[in-house]
């Protein structure tokens, strides 16, 4: 059986320190995650959650890798939609690589399930989130807002 994988690469004109802070600070994450709040106990084995603006928990998991300004990996499970929850755990890895005056950010989100519906869903969500993140860090503005 083959895994299902989504990979997204972007280059952001910022520093690894600022990008790392954006990825790991709840107040900042709310600005680019379409109003959702990412909170965690930022250490290997620590819990993390993604909570929607209305208070519902969308995703949860465990910090697998925490290498400041370099690599963050999260064991990830969606908890709102039963058919996605039933797929079980995925792994989301975020790698930061300095590139001159920018940082290359690579997101790799993988499920052990072939033709994963969750990976299909995140393939539509990650580009929106990461476009907001890039725009926010480079211009102070986001490009997309959550629709009510």
N, C-alpha and C positions, 0 to 999 in steps of 0.2 A: 504494500500500500504506500502511496506517495503522500508526502506532507502537502499542506496548502500553505503558501507563503505569499505575503505582500511585502514588497520592498519599495521604499520611497527615499530619494536622495534630493537634498536641496542645499544650496549654499547661501549662508546668511552673513551679511556684512556686520559682524559683531566680534566680540572676543569669546573664547571658551568660557571665561568666568561669567560673563553676562548671559550667555546661552544656558549654562548650567543653572544659574540662579532662576532663569525663566522656567526651566523644566521642573525645578524642585521647590518653588515657592508658591503656596496656595493662592495668595492674593494675586500674583502675576498670572498664574495658570487660569484663573477665572476670566481674565481679560481675553485670552485667545482660545479657550476651550468652549466657546459659545455659551458662556455663563456657568458652565460646570466647574466644580472645584475639585482639584486633585490634591489629596492629603496623604501623607505617609509618615511612617517612622523610618526615616532615610538611613537604613543600614541593612546589610544582608539578613534576611529572615524577618524584617520588619513588615508590618501590614500596610497596605495602601488601599485607598478608595477613590472613586470618581463619583461625586454626588451632583445631581442636576439642580438647577436653580429652585425647583419646587420641593427639594428635600429628598427626592427618591434616589436611592443608590443605583447607579447604572452598571458599574464595574467594580471589581475588587480583586485583591490578590496579595502577593508577597514580593518584596524586593529580593531579587536573586543576586544581582551584581550592583555594587555602588562604588564606582571609581570616579571621584569628583573631577569634573571638566574633561572626562574621557569616555566613560561607558556607564550606562544604566540599563539593567535588564529587570523586567517585571513579569512574574507569573501572573497571568491575566485570566479572569473569568467574567463573562457578562452575566448579570443577575436579573435583568428586567424582563427579557423575552424568553419564555420557556424553551422554545426550539433552539435558541442560541445557548442558553444555560446548559441544556442537555448535551451539547458538544464537548463540555468539559473545559479543561485548561489549555491556554495558549501561552506563548512566550513572546513578549515584545522587547526588543533590544534597541537602544538608542546609542549610537556611536558618534562622538564628536572628534573631528580632525581639523586642526588649524590649517588653513590654506591662504597664505599671504595675509591679506586684511579681512579675511572671511573665515567662517567655520563651515566645514562640510558636515552636515547632519544626515546620518543614515538611519532610517527606521526600518527594522525587519520584524514583522509580526507573523508568527508561524503557529499552525495548528497541526497536530499529528493526524488529524482527520482529512482524508481526501475530499476535495470539493466542499470545503468547509463554508457553511453559510455565514459564520462569524467573520472569517477572513474576507468573504465577499462584502459583508457589511462595512468592515473597517477600511476596505479599499475605497469606499466612498467618503468615509469620515476623515481619515488621516490627511488627505490633500486639503480639506477645508481648514482643519486645525493648524496644519503646518504653514499654510498660506497666511493665516492670521498671525502665527508666531513670527514668521519672517517679516511681514509688514510691520508688525508692532515694534520689533527690535530695530528695524531700519528707519521707520518713519514716525513711530509713535501712534499709528492708526491701525485698526483692523480692517479687513476687507469683507468679512461676513459676520452677521449677527444672528443669534438664535431667533427663529420665528416662533411666535406664541402658539 
